[in-house]
Amino acid sequence: MLLESLSRPIVAAPMGGGPTTPELVRAVAGAGGFGFLAAGYRSVEDLRGEMRAVGDGVRFGVNLFVPGPEARTEVYAEYVKRLGREAGEPRWSDDSWEEKLELLVREPVAVVSFTFGCPGSEEIGRLREAGSEGWVTVTSPEEAAQAEAAGADVLIAQGYEAGAHQGTFDLESEEEPFGLLPLLQLLRAETKLPLVATGGIGSGAGVAACLAAGASAVQLGSAFMLCPEAGTPEAHREALKERRPTRLTRAFTGRRARGAVNRFLSEHEDAPAAYPEVHYATAPIRAGAREAGDAEALNLWAGQAHWLAREEPAATVVKRFTDEAREALDSALRTLTSL
Amino acid sequence: MLLESLSRPIVAAPMGGGPTTPELVRAVAGAGGFGFLAAGYRSVEDLRGEMRAVGDGVRFGVNLFVPGPEARTEVYAEYVKRLGREAGEPRWSDDSWEEKLELLVREPVAVVSFTFGCPGSEEIGRLREAGSEGWVTVTSPEEAAQAEAAGADVLIAQGYEAGAHQGTFDLESEEEPFGLLPLLQLLRAETKLPLVATGGIGSGAGVAACLAAGASAVQLGSAFMLCPEAGTPEAHREALKERRPTRLTRAFTGRRARGAVNRFLSEHEDAPAAYPEVHYATAPIRAGAREAGDAEALNLWAGQAHWLAREEPAATVVKRFTDEAREALDSALRTLTSL
């Protein structure tokens, strides 16, 4: 079990579109944590290049997007039209699902994690035979039961507070996501699988809270985004330091994701559920904004505690959060015992 | 400081409309916790009767609703019309704010808590002179700063997960509420005031998590609703045991509140922000549903972890949650130390 072998219970989330880099993954592993590369939105060749760039002797994971259903054109046509001439061609894709699985069977990593759905037991089986663990991102007890039935080794329990995409299996779901704390308690009551908690964790006290609620480790996103090893665009870094409120939105990709509120998000509150069609449609707009350093048209993924993030090396994040967590647990236990 | 004198860090939330009873408050205090009476929606005479019914020698609190602005008729007129002939007369009221404050100055209780806004420093001052502490319910760092400036002794930090009304000061707010865990971390970074955590706590592990995140105690609602001492209507009790999803809705009262999804909630997703006008308009409909045992037209207030609630005496809830919390903290600390 990989989780048992970590010296610090900190996982760096796969952050597609730039923030995750091989350097970040290596630094987190070097400090006793564990990091994921983001396989989404990139070619098999690019992914292989990143895997090799992490370097020999470093254990790491790769996160795959499970393909979802193709949307009917009527669902997104009007939205794409409204995006104007800058918009790209909306298209469905399975993000090279089979080819990426084959790569990971041929060149296995320690953990393959899944987001946006549940892989089949056969797929988890192939990866496990190759020597990998299969972790599945879940946002509800029902998704957890499905992942357990498919043979998941670990559940990544993602709360409403989390930055970037919600892993919800049904991309059209309008149910309100569970907050991380009730989710952990509900899962703990129904499964014995190890849990990795993610969503809104911005301090060691947050880590301590998740461990107390029954998680074996926590996965952090925003907390690593200001690290020098991260590839976060400058305009995004600046927005993370501000006390901007965040919202769940389908404006950028057609799937619910949490971002700091900006103009683009506010102007497209009614964006349709069509992923990855909307992702491809907004891609040139986002690329232009990144180029121009325009935070108002970028997807400013951010968890609800984002302005607690600090500009410090990734190894410092791993160590500081673990040390703070130990102090927080120790202090809470002393308080409770003294009552 | 009242919190320091508790032998168990468990607070019973004020649950208006039936669930909170003097018996529940007494049982919680008897087990080493602390309970609140709900002053909202009742006359000063009724409140005084309940306060006396708690009995001598029992420390308890009273929760007051801070009056908000009167809504323009246009805001709710169409909604009330749509409710049909069964609807009551919509009207604004300050819920006898001054008279209830005067009662609490004359017959002081240990704690007066506030919801839906921030009392003035003069009002907190009067209560404190009478010997009470003033606790203010907050849902964001900005509200916390305002409450601290007004002289609050304790902040009740309420997360998105919480059942029943969100305490948000601005009743028209469309911002997404903070999950409890990020809220606790953000508040802990900005204030030294003691925090009482509330929202989605359905087990001792949840209590442990909040203490680890820096809370001094937790406030529980749903967890007490199945107790024999609670006045929860039968149809509501049954709904709490089911795995019904919950949602934030203005359908019942014109203020955002979390309830288990039922017909009435689903049919009125677009209810206006007008409190207490909508509360009075739906009151006869809810009373009829309670009478008829019809869960589909009742306001089924419930937190996100509601189906973890058990049918057990209130004292058992207080003791079980505390014991489980100690075990959870102990286990998390051992795990972290052994890495």
Chai-1 contact restraints between the chains, C-beta under 6 A:
chainA,res_idxA,chainB,res_idxB,connection_type,confidence,min_distance_angstrom,max_distance_angstrom,comment,restraint_id
A,S7,B,L339,contact,1.0,0.0,6.0,A-B,restraint_1
A,G159,B,G179,contact,1.0,0.0,6.0,A-B,restraint_2
A,Y160,B,G179,contact,1.0,0.0,6.0,A-B,restraint_3
A,E161,B,G179,contact,1.0,0.0,6.0,A-B,restraint_4
A,E161,B,P182,contact,1.0,0.0,6.0,A-B,restraint_5
A,E175,B,P245,contact,1.0,0.0,6.0,A-B,restraint_6
A,E176,B,R247,contact,1.0,0.0,6.0,A-B,restraint_7
A,F178,B,Q304,contact,1.0,0.0,6.0,A-B,restraint_8
A,G179,B,G159,contact,1.0,0.0,6.0,A-B,restraint_9
A,G179,B,Y160,contact,1.0,0.0,6.0,A-B,restraint_10
A,G179,B,E161,contact,1.0,0.0,6.0,A-B,restraint_11
A,G179,B,G179,contact,1.0,0.0,6.0,A-B,restraint_12
A,G179,B,G200,contact,1.0,0.0,6.0,A-B,restraint_13
A,G179,B,Q304,contact,1.0,0.0,6.0,A-B,restraint_14
A,L180,B,L181,contact,1.0,0.0,6.0,A-B,restraint_15
A,L181,B,L180,contact,1.0,0.0,6.0,A-B,restraint_16
A,L181,B,L181,contact,1.0,0.0,6.0,A-B,restraint_17
A,L181,B,G200,contact,1.0,0.0,6.0,A-B,restraint_18
A,L181,B,G206,contact,1.0,0.0,6.0,A-B,restraint_19
A,L181,B,A209,contact,1.0,0.0,6.0,A-B,restraint_20
A,P182,B,E161,contact,1.0,0.0,6.0,A-B,restraint_21
A,P182,B,G200,contact,1.0,0.0,6.0,A-B,restraint_22
A,P182,B,Q304,contact,1.0,0.0,6.0,A-B,restraint_23
A,P182,B,A305,contact,1.0,0.0,6.0,A-B,restraint_24
A,Q185,B,G202,contact,1.0,0.0,6.0,A-B,restraint_25
A,Q185,B,S203,contact,1.0,0.0,6.0,A-B,restraint_26
A,Q185,B,A205,contact,1.0,0.0,6.0,A-B,restraint_27
A,Q185,B,G206,contact,1.0,0.0,6.0,A-B,restraint_28
A,Q185,B,A305,contact,1.0,0.0,6.0,A-B,restraint_29
A,L186,B,A305,contact,1.0,0.0,6.0,A-B,restraint_30
A,G200,B,G179,contact,1.0,0.0,6.0,A-B,restraint_31
A,G200,B,L181,contact,1.0,0.0,6.0,A-B,restraint_32
A,G200,B,P182,contact,1.0,0.0,6.0,A-B,restraint_33
A,G202,B,Q185,contact,1.0,0.0,6.0,A-B,restraint_34
A,S203,B,Q185,contact,1.0,0.0,6.0,A-B,restraint_35
A,A205,B,Q185,contact,1.0,0.0,6.0,A-B,restraint_36
A,A205,B,A213,contact,1.0,0.0,6.0,A-B,restraint_37
A,A205,B,G214,contact,1.0,0.0,6.0,A-B,restraint_38
A,G206,B,L181,contact,1.0,0.0,6.0,A-B,restraint_39
A,G206,B,Q185,contact,1.0,0.0,6.0,A-B,restraint_40
A,A208,B,A212,contact,1.0,0.0,6.0,A-B,restraint_41
A,A209,B,L181,contact,1.0,0.0,6.0,A-B,restraint_42
A,A209,B,A209,contact,1.0,0.0,6.0,A-B,restraint_43
A,A209,B,A212,contact,1.0,0.0,6.0,A-B,restraint_44
A,A209,B,A213,contact,1.0,0.0,6.0,A-B,restraint_45
A,L211,B,A332,contact,1.0,0.0,6.0,A-B,restraint_46
A,A212,B,A208,contact,1.0,0.0,6.0,A-B,restraint_47
A,A212,B,A209,contact,1.0,0.0,6.0,A-B,restraint_48
A,A212,B,A212,contact,1.0,0.0,6.0,A-B,restraint_49
A,A212,B,A328,contact,1.0,0.0,6.0,A-B,restraint_50
A,A212,B,L329,contact,1.0,0.0,6.0,A-B,restraint_51
A,A212,B,A332,contact,1.0,0.0,6.0,A-B,restraint_52
A,A213,B,A205,contact,1.0,0.0,6.0,A-B,restraint_53
A,A213,B,A209,contact,1.0,0.0,6.0,A-B,restraint_54
A,G214,B,A205,contact,1.0,0.0,6.0,A-B,restraint_55
A,P245,B,E175,contact,1.0,0.0,6.0,A-B,restraint_56
A,R247,B,E176,contact,1.0,0.0,6.0,A-B,restraint_57
A,Q304,B,F178,contact,1.0,0.0,6.0,A-B,restraint_58
A,Q304,B,G179,contact,1.0,0.0,6.0,A-B,restraint_59
A,Q304,B,P182,contact,1.0,0.0,6.0,A-B,restraint_60
A,A305,B,P182,contact,1.0,0.0,6.0,A-B,restraint_61
A,A305,B,Q185,contact,1.0,0.0,6.0,A-B,restraint_62
A,A305,B,L186,contact,1.0,0.0,6.0,A-B,restraint_63
A,R326,B,L336,contact,1.0,0.0,6.0,A-B,restraint_64
A,A328,B,A212,contact,1.0,0.0,6.0,A-B,restraint_65
A,L329,B,A212,contact,1.0,0.0,6.0,A-B,restraint_66
A,L329,B,L329,contact,1.0,0.0,6.0,A-B,restraint_67
A,L329,B,A332,contact,1.0,0.0,6.0,A-B,restraint_68
A,L329,B,L333,contact,1.0,0.0,6.0,A-B,restraint_69
A,A332,B,L211,contact,1.0,0.0,6.0,A-B,restraint_70
A,A332,B,A212,contact,1.0,0.0,6.0,A-B,restraint_71
A,A332,B,L329,contact,1.0,0.0,6.0,A-B,restraint_72
A,L333,B,L329,contact,1.0,0.0,6.0,A-B,restraint_73
A,L336,B,R326,contact,1.0,0.0,6.0,A-B,restraint_74
A,L339,B,S7,contact,1.0,0.0,6.0,A-B,restraint_75
